[in-house]
């Protein structure tokens, strides 16, 4: 209100208002500025016209695009709330010369910004915008200085980040878990799969860093989530390399430590409910569930070579000094054939052997005392049988019978030596295969353990992010 700008409209053709150009400084204007302006031109308002009424009232509403500095807390980004303000006041006039006041609407109890012409933003939701008048005294002056501050409470809309950032990251996390379901024998594919997932997460981390306002005061929640996913993916890749290292270890070069054996072949499989086919653990050792072997000599009586009926052992020596075959004595034939004979098992099932004593081959364990005792008892009985037959052959008066008996015994001894050699080779091969299977099973146990640990870490990261958000409103 300026009393010097009052006039009588009747004296001036009923003119009630006059407009003065804002840029010409024809009348006085208050120097009201935005205190927290971030614009290059500190006063960014447009120099609009002043409207002067005949009553001396001056109406000046300058439009402008204001850029204000606002301290942002991105701890819960993208589920964050921000509070920004616009602080207006006179730059040179104190409160006694220039007093600022707020006009409230009739239907409002508190002062606030007029939002009737406000256009909603697609990124931010304006929850409320109160206005507060502040009067303070400076140390330099006795007069009060009044300012008006307009607060804006903003809430970020998270629908964009949910479908473009968070949901793809969750799918990538599930793919990280699926990487442990790949077989360990395909080394290149498994490592390539984990590396591709790691690169995908790094790509999303780059996108999030570009979207996040640069600040060093706090780390955004989404950035922490992606950092945890990057760490989990890196750990899963390292575990995958370790699993493949266990899977392809050579038994000739690396010996399995007893503690390693207990941890990865007994404790971890027991904890993860893993069962190894054909192997059970008892008293800290593994044994194979094998059936009793049938001994061919359990029914051998003391009279291995009984007395034979008298035959005509007339010899007819040929020119090549070879002995003719005598007629086969039935008791000797019967007794000799009862040693190596094994009866056919025609009503066998699929996977069984042809003979009754044959069993499906099983991998031997480190503790094979039971099978070795059965085999040694079998060979011991065979040696006793051969010695008894040799002694019986020496007591025979007939040289032809004794010669043929010794030939048969010699053949049996050669067969016995070859069988022992084959058994030693088979035992060595089976032990080698079982040690190789130990490393493979240890790799499977470690792979299953990694799957469980990575699942727990991903679930904890996801729920930690969800529970840490102050609100969840798309």
Secondary structure, 3 states (H helix, E strand, C coil): CCHHHECCHHHHCCCCEEEECHHHCCCCCCCEEECCECCCCCCCECCCCEEEECECCEECCCCECCCECCCCCCCCCCCCEEEEEEEEEECCCCCCCCCCCCCCCCCCCCCECCCCCCCCCCCEEEEECEEEEEEEECCCCCCEEEEEEEEEEEEECCHHHHHHHHHHHHHHHHHHHHHHHCCCCCHHHHHHHHHHHHHHHHHHHHHHHHHCCCCCCCCCHHHHHHHHHHHHHHHHHHHHHHHHHHHCCCCCCCCCCHHHHHHHHHHHHHHCCCCCCCEEEECCEEEECCCCCCCCCCCCCCCCCCCCCCCCCCCCCCCCCCCCCCCCCHHHHHHHHHHHCCCECCCCCCCCCCECCCCCCCCCCCCCHHHHHHHHHHHHHHHHHHHHHHHHHHHCCCHHHHHHHHHHHHHHHHHHHHHHHHHHHHHHHHHHHHHHHHHHHHHHHHHHHHHHHHHHHHHHHHHHHHHHCCCCCC
